[in-house]
Amino acid sequence: APACIAEYVSATIDGQPVTAQVFDAKSKGYTLAEWYNYRQSSAEPLDYSAATAEHLETADTAVYAFVRGTDGLGLAVIFDKPSDNSGGRATIDGTCEGPSCDSLVYIIADDGHEGPAAIDINTGSSFSGSWRWWPCCTDGYMLGHFGGCQTMNMQLRN
């Protein structure tokens, strides 16, 4: 079995192999949810949106970020940037193989109130989700807690 390298994660996204550096939220004292920083009050600026510590939100883009928080390793997927005059829809199907895959949890749900936003995490380590967002906001999720070596495969369908 290949050795795990704690600072990097390998995944396949849309059929292309990706090796990504893991964002270190742990050294700043953030949990995975605190790093994602979902704003769920219309009284806050950038309401109903992610406001990540590194400001990864990007217009008309799906951002995939592996993050190590005080509570473990997670995968964030963030669609779009708030207040950029564009909304959208996305569907992701994925699989995960490895020791912690069948105990994955949905740490952040960004935004359940905006439309068909749901993720189904099944035993057997497959997951899928559909999202719809408006020009005001981001959409997306944080999956976790990964442990040991995993193989991730994700396909963005639209």
C-alpha positions in Angstrom: 0.0 0.0 0.0 1.3 3.5 -0.8 2.4 5.7 2.1 0.1 8.6 3.1 1.6 12.0 2.9 -0.2 14.2 5.5 0.4 17.5 3.6 -1.0 16.4 0.3 -4.2 14.7 -0.9 -4.6 12.9 -4.3 -8.0 12.8 -5.9 -9.6 12.4 -9.3 -11.8 15.3 -10.3 -13.7 15.2 -13.6 -11.5 12.3 -14.7 -8.2 14.2 -14.1 -5.8 13.2 -11.4 -5.2 16.1 -8.9 -2.6 16.4 -6.1 -3.5 19.3 -3.8 -1.8 20.8 -0.9 -4.0 20.7 2.2 -5.0 24.0 3.7 -3.9 24.2 7.4 -6.7 25.5 9.5 -5.6 23.5 12.5 -2.6 25.7 13.2 -5.0 28.7 13.3 -7.3 26.9 15.8 -10.2 26.4 13.3 -12.5 23.5 13.0 -13.5 22.5 9.5 -16.9 24.3 9.9 -15.1 27.5 11.2 -12.7 27.5 8.3 -15.7 27.3 5.8 -17.3 30.1 7.7 -20.8 29.7 6.4 -22.8 32.9 6.8 -26.4 32.0 7.5 -27.9 35.3 8.6 -29.2 38.0 6.3 -27.9 40.5 8.8 -24.3 39.7 7.9 -22.3 40.8 4.9 -22.1 38.1 2.2 -25.2 36.3 3.7 -25.9 32.7 3.0 -22.4 32.1 1.6 -19.0 30.6 2.4 -16.4 33.1 3.6 -13.3 30.9 3.8 -10.2 32.0 5.7 -8.2 32.1 2.4 -11.0 33.8 0.4 -11.2 30.9 -2.1 -14.7 31.8 -3.4 -14.4 32.4 -7.1 -16.9 33.7 -9.7 -18.5 31.0 -11.9 -16.1 28.3 -10.6 -16.3 25.2 -8.5 -13.5 25.3 -6.0 -12.3 22.0 -4.4 -10.3 22.4 -1.1 -8.9 19.8 1.2 -8.6 21.3 4.7 -7.1 20.0 7.9 -8.9 21.5 10.9 -8.7 20.8 14.7 -11.4 18.2 14.1 -9.7 16.3 11.2 -9.4 16.3 7.4 -12.3 17.5 5.2 -13.1 18.3 1.6 -14.8 21.6 0.8 -16.6 22.2 -2.5 -17.6 25.8 -3.1 -19.6 27.0 -6.1 -19.3 30.7 -7.2 -18.7 33.9 -5.4 -21.3 36.0 -3.6 -22.8 39.0 -5.2 -21.3 38.4 -8.7 -24.6 38.6 -10.6 -24.6 34.9 -11.5 -26.2 31.9 -10.0 -26.1 28.3 -11.1 -26.7 24.6 -10.7 -24.3 21.7 -10.1 -24.5 18.0 -9.5 -21.6 15.9 -8.2 -21.3 12.2 -8.0 -18.4 10.7 -6.2 -16.8 7.6 -4.6 -14.3 7.2 -1.8 -12.3 4.1 -1.0 -10.4 3.8 2.2 -10.6 3.2 6.0 -12.8 6.2 6.9 -14.9 6.6 3.7 -18.1 4.8 4.9 -18.2 7.1 8.0 -18.1 10.4 6.1 -20.4 13.1 7.4 -21.8 16.3 5.8 -20.2 18.9 8.0 -21.5 22.0 6.2 -24.7 22.4 4.1 -24.4 25.6 2.0 -27.5 26.4 1.3 -30.4 24.1 2.1 -33.0 26.9 1.7 -32.1 27.9 -1.9 -33.4 25.0 -3.8 -32.7 21.3 -4.3 -29.6 21.1 -2.2 -29.0 17.7 -0.8 -26.2 15.2 -0.5 -26.6 11.5 0.0 -23.7 9.7 1.7 -24.3 6.0 1.4 -22.5 3.0 2.9 -20.3 1.7 0.2 -18.7 5.1 0.1 -20.5 6.7 -2.8 -22.0 10.2 -2.5 -24.0 12.5 -4.7 -25.4 16.0 -4.4 -27.3 18.6 -6.3 -27.1 22.3 -5.7 -28.8 25.5 -7.0 -27.8 29.0 -6.0 -28.8 32.6 -6.7 -26.5 35.6 -7.7 -26.3 36.7 -4.0 -24.6 33.6 -2.7 -22.3 30.6 -2.9 -23.4 27.0 -2.6 -21.5 23.9 -1.7 -20.5 21.6 1.2 -17.8 20.3 3.5 -17.4 16.5 3.8 -15.3 14.9 6.5 -13.7 13.4 8.5 -11.1 11.5 6.4 -8.5 9.4 8.1 -5.7 7.3 6.7 -5.3 6.8 2.9 -8.4 7.4 0.7 -9.0 7.3 -3.0 -11.5 10.0 -4.0 -13.2 10.2 -7.4 -15.6 13.0 -8.2 -17.5 13.9 -11.4 -19.1 17.4 -11.8 -22.1 16.9 -14.0 -23.3 20.4 -14.7 
